[in-house]
Amino acid sequence: MNVATRNFPLSAPQLAAKLKIKEGGDRMIFGTTVPDGSRLLIVTKMGTPL
């Protein structure tokens, strides 16, 4: 799983370590903070485009 963060209290490597995620593969997890202050983890899977 690949990890990216934006406006999140942890860096991508810190988040990967905390979640015990190995980098690579066809899945992506994004850590972000939304306008109301809530933090979200969004998981996606990369595939063939439509």
Helices and strands as residue ranges (DSSP letters): E 2-6, H 12-18, E 27-33, E 39-45
